[in-house]
């Protein structure tokens, strides 16, 4: 997919998905996000950047950790996500948290500005993740750290057939190479190429739990990366892709609901001092 088209798909798709994403994904992703924050360990007084901040869960938690003496900036390609994050921080009285719409590949920020960069399940959507990692390196202070989470290997993510099912209905892939960074040492090579030194990597195995078929489909289609394609499907296509998706996850039935395997790769890296 052309990079400009991919950015447009992601931007407008996530604009559409913001409410459903909060409803259907914040709970299932709470475990990996908590682990990422524990690895990152934002400290009082630190300056933190959250790249691809989504609806602000990580940024808000980091803002609480750094306190009034610190600051957090969350950036995302989706204006709707930025607005949702800003409202959450405002409701919680976290004046140290700010948000802006920004492309991860071209951060409009000064060099060596932050002690910590976070990116939770965002790099897979970036057309050029190498460029995004170079930008993270650039805005980190020497000795600063980056905490990253990506989806793991395709074979360990039970919901992965979703992309092929949607791709069969549209003219181009909606998320090309989505699982690429979760393979072997791919993200480590990317970090090293960007000048970041990986100090820790960990694979987390979990499940995405849904109470019923409707919940599983809502999360997959209306609250995730295929939301733009879903919004353009007519009723016949929606019925067809939902049926195919439910068939693909049938082995993960758990009573009336589903427990779908998921794997994440978490990485802690640093910009070397000096």
C-alpha positions in Angstrom: 0.0 0.0 0.0 1.2 3.5 -0.8 2.5 5.2 2.4 0.2 8.2 2.0 -2.8 6.0 1.5 -1.9 3.9 4.5 -1.6 7.0 6.7 -5.0 8.2 5.5 -6.6 4.8 6.2 -5.2 4.8 9.7 -6.1 8.4 10.4 -9.7 8.2 9.4 -10.1 4.6 10.5 -9.1 5.5 14.1 -11.2 8.7 14.0 -14.2 6.4 13.4 -13.1 3.8 15.9 -12.4 5.9 18.9 -15.6 5.2 20.9 -15.7 1.5 20.0 -12.0 1.1 20.7 -12.5 2.4 24.2 -15.5 0.2 24.8 -14.1 -3.1 23.4 -10.3 -2.9 23.7 -9.3 -1.0 26.9 -10.3 -4.0 29.1 -8.6 -6.7 27.1 -5.4 -4.7 26.7 -5.2 -3.6 30.3 -2.7 -6.3 31.2 -0.1 -5.6 28.6 -0.4 -1.9 29.1 0.2 -2.3 32.8 3.2 -4.4 32.2 4.6 -1.9 29.7 4.3 0.9 32.2 6.0 -1.2 34.9 8.9 -1.8 32.5 9.1 1.9 31.6 8.8 3.1 35.2 8.0 6.8 34.6 9.4 8.7 37.6 8.3 11.9 39.3 9.5 15.0 37.4 10.3 13.2 34.1 9.3 14.4 30.7 7.4 11.6 28.8 6.3 11.3 25.2 3.6 8.8 24.3 3.7 8.0 20.6 0.4 6.7 19.0 -1.3 7.5 22.3 -4.7 6.4 21.2 -7.4 7.4 23.7 -4.8 8.2 26.3 -4.7 5.2 28.7 -0.9 5.0 28.8 -0.4 8.8 28.7 -2.8 9.4 31.6 -1.2 6.7 33.7 2.3 8.2 33.0 1.0 11.6 33.9 -0.1 10.4 37.3 3.3 8.8 37.8 5.4 11.8 36.9 3.3 14.1 39.0 2.9 17.9 38.8 6.6 18.4 38.5 6.8 16.2 35.3 5.0 16.4 32.0 3.5 14.1 29.4 2.8 14.7 25.7 0.7 12.2 23.9 0.6 12.3 20.1 -1.5 10.4 17.6 -2.3 10.6 13.9 -6.1 10.6 14.7 -7.6 13.9 15.8 -10.5 12.1 17.4 -8.1 10.1 19.6 -6.3 13.2 20.6 -9.5 14.9 21.6 -10.6 11.9 23.6 -7.2 11.8 25.4 -7.3 15.5 26.1 -10.8 15.2 27.6 -9.8 12.3 29.9 -6.8 14.2 31.2 -9.0 17.3 31.8 -11.6 15.2 33.6 -8.9 13.8 35.9 -7.3 17.2 36.6 -4.0 16.2 35.0 -2.7 19.5 33.9 0.8 18.0 33.3 -0.6 16.0 30.3 -1.0 17.6 26.9 -2.0 16.1 23.5 -1.4 16.9 19.9 -2.1 15.4 16.5 1.3 14.3 15.0 2.8 11.8 12.7 5.1 9.4 14.4 7.5 9.5 11.4 7.9 13.2 11.6 7.6 14.4 15.2 7.4 18.2 15.3 9.5 18.3 18.5 13.0 19.5 19.5 15.9 17.1 19.9 16.7 15.5 23.2 13.4 16.7 24.8 12.3 13.6 26.7 13.5 11.2 29.4 11.1 8.5 28.3 9.3 7.6 25.1 6.3 5.1 25.2 4.6 3.4 22.3 2.0 0.8 23.1 0.7 -1.2 20.1 1.3 1.7 17.7 4.3 0.9 15.6 2.5 -1.8 13.5 0.3 0.9 11.9 3.2 3.2 10.9 4.2 2.9 7.2 7.9 3.3 8.1 8.5 2.1 11.7 12.2 2.6 11.2 11.6 6.3 10.7 9.4 6.4 13.7 12.1 4.7 15.8 14.7 7.2 14.5 12.4 10.0 15.6 12.1 8.5 19.1 15.9 8.3 19.3 16.2 11.9 18.3 13.8 13.3 20.9 15.2 11.2 23.7 17.9 12.7 25.9 21.2 10.8 26.1 20.5 8.0 28.6 16.8 8.3 28.0 14.7 5.1 27.5 12.0 3.9 25.1 9.4 1.3 26.1 7.6 -0.4 23.2 4.9 -3.0 22.8 3.9 -4.6 19.5 1.7 -7.6 18.7 3.7 -10.8 18.6 3.8 -13.5 15.9 0.8 -14.0 13.7 0.6 -17.7 14.6 0.2 -16.8 18.3 -2.6 -14.2 17.7 -5.9 -16.1 17.2 -7.6 -13.1 15.7 -5.1 -12.7 12.9 -7.4 -14.1 10.2 -9.4 -10.9 10.5 -7.0 -9.1 8.1 -7.3 -11.6 5.3 -11.1 -11.7 5.6 -11.3 -7.9 5.3 -8.6 -7.7 2.6 -10.7 -10.1 0.4 -13.4 -7.4 0.3 -11.3 -4.3 -0.4 -8.8 -3.3 -3.1 -5.7 -3.1 -1.0 -4.4 -4.6 2.3 -5.6 -2.7 5.3 -2.6 -3.4 7.5 0.4 -4.7 5.5 3.1 -6.4 7.4 1.1 -5.9 10.7 2.8 -8.8 12.5 6.3 -8.2 11.0 7.7 -6.4 14.1 6.7 -9.3 16.3 8.8 -11.9 14.4 12.0 -13.2 15.9 14.4 -10.2 16.5 12.8 -7.8 13.9 12.1 -5.0 16.4 15.5 -5.4 18.0 17.2 -4.9 14.6 15.0 -1.9 14.0 15.9 -0.3 17.3 19.6 -1.0 16.8 19.4 0.6 13.4 17.8 3.7 14.9 20.6 4.0 17.5 18.6 2.6 20.4 20.2 -0.1 22.6 17.8 -2.8 23.6 18.2 -3.7 27.3 15.2 -6.0 27.7 12.7 -8.0 25.6 9.8 -10.1 26.8 7.0 -12.0 25.1 3.6 -11.9 26.9 1.0 -14.5 26.2 -2.6 -13.6 27.0 -6.1 -13.9 25.8 -8.7 -11.5 24.5 -11.9 -12.3 26.3 -15.3 -11.5 25.0 -18.7 -12.4 26.5 -20.3 -13.4 23.2 -20.0 -13.3 19.4 -21.4 -9.8 19.1 -18.6 -8.5 21.4 -15.9 -10.4 19.5 -17.1 -9.0 16.2 -17.6 -5.5 17.5 -14.0 -5.4 18.8 -12.6 -6.9 15.5 -14.5 -4.7 13.0 -15.7 -1.5 14.5 -13.1 -0.8 17.2 -9.8 -1.7 15.5 -7.6 -1.1 12.5 -10.2 -2.2 9.9 -12.8 0.3 11.1 -12.6 2.4 7.9 -13.2 -0.6 5.7 -16.0 -1.8 8.0 -17.8 1.6 7.8 -18.0 1.2 4.0 -19.3 -2.3 3.9 -23.0 -2.8 3.2 -25.2 -5.2 5.3 -24.5 -8.2 3.0 -20.7 -7.8 3.2 -20.9 -7.2 7.0 -22.8 -10.4 7.5 -20.4 -12.3 5.3 -17.2 -11.1 7.0 -18.6 -11.6 10.5 -19.6 -15.2 9.6 -16.1 -15.9 8.2 -14.5 -14.3 11.3 -16.6 -16.3 13.7 -15.7 -19.5 11.8 -12.0 -18.6 12.1 -12.2 -18.2 15.9 -14.6 -21.1 16.6 -11.9 -23.1 18.3 -11.5 -20.4 20.9 -15.1 -20.7 22.1 -15.4 -20.6 25.9 -19.0 -21.2 26.9 -21.1 -18.5 25.3 -18.0 -16.3 24.7 -14.5 -16.4 23.4 -11.0 -16.5 24.8 -8.8 -15.6 21.8 -5.0 -16.2 22.2 -2.8 -13.1 21.9 0.9 -12.5 22.0 2.8 -9.3 22.6 6.4 -8.4 22.4 7.6 -5.8 24.9 10.9 -4.1 24.5 12.9 -1.7 26.7 15.6 0.3 25.0 17.8 3.3 25.7 19.5 6.1 23.9 23.2 5.5 24.8 24.7 8.2 27.0 27.2 10.6 25.5 
